[in-house]
Amino acid sequence: MIALLQRVSNASVVVDGATIGAIDAGLLVLVCAERNDTEKDADALLTKLLAYRVFGDDAGKMNRSVSDIAGGLLLVPQFTLAADTKSGTRPSFTPAAAPADGLRLFSYFVEQARLKHATVETGQFGADMKVSLTNDGPVTFWLQTNAK
């Protein structure tokens, strides 16, 4: 699985003109399931994500996680993170999980996140989403289980 983390001061997702998810300070996380990913991959990614130190401590060093600061999580499904861009000028999405598997793993990821973290908002799988954010830093990190 892949997660693109962005440290934000705020972020939101709009579908059909309605805000369906929004957070203040925390992490906007674009989430992608790849072919052959399992719940074990989702668990490993979530564990790393919740503990990943991207927030400043009193000395300004990135020593605090989203859990440490009780920040928000906005989880947004984005299969395009698995794109194969090695050749040509049109991406191939063959590495991405099939839609049914992607939905199942994203839903599982969200369910587990809600069990382990207080503030979890989401985008909508398969929807045309408008994602807005104020990236704080900017700070952006790529996390991936079983990098292919």
Residue, then its C-alpha position, 0 to 999 in steps of 0.5 A: m500500500i502507498a500513503l502520501l502524507q502531507r502535514v497540513s494546517n487544514a484540509s477538506v474534501v468536497v463531493d458534489g458541492a458538499t464538504i464530506g471531510a475536513i480537518d484542522a492541523g494534522l495529516l492529509v493522507l492520500v491512500c492507495a492499494e496496490r495489486n496483491d496488498t492485504e489487510k496486513d499491508a494496511d495494518a503495517l502502513l497505518t502503524k507507521l503513519l500514526a507514529y511517523r514523526v513529522f510535527g515539530d517539538d519545542a525545539g522545532k525538530m520533527n519529533r512528534s507524530v500525529s498521535d502525539i499532537a492529537g491532530g486530525l487525519l483526512l484519509v483520501p483514496q487515490f489509486t493514481l499513486a500506483a501509476d506506472t509512469k516508466s514509459g510513454t506519456r500516458p500512465s498505466f494503472t495496472p499496479a493498482a488494486a482492482p476497484a473492489d479490492g481497493l475499496r475493501l482495503f481503503s474501508y479496512f484502513v479507515e476502520q482501523a484508523r478510527l479504532k486507533h485515532a480520535t479524529v479521522e475524516t475521509g474522502q469518498f472512494g470512486a467519487d470525483m473529489k475536490v481536495s483542498l489543503t494548506n500544506d504546513g512547511p511544506v512537508t510531504f512524505w511517501l510511505q509504501t509497504n512492500a515497495k515494488 
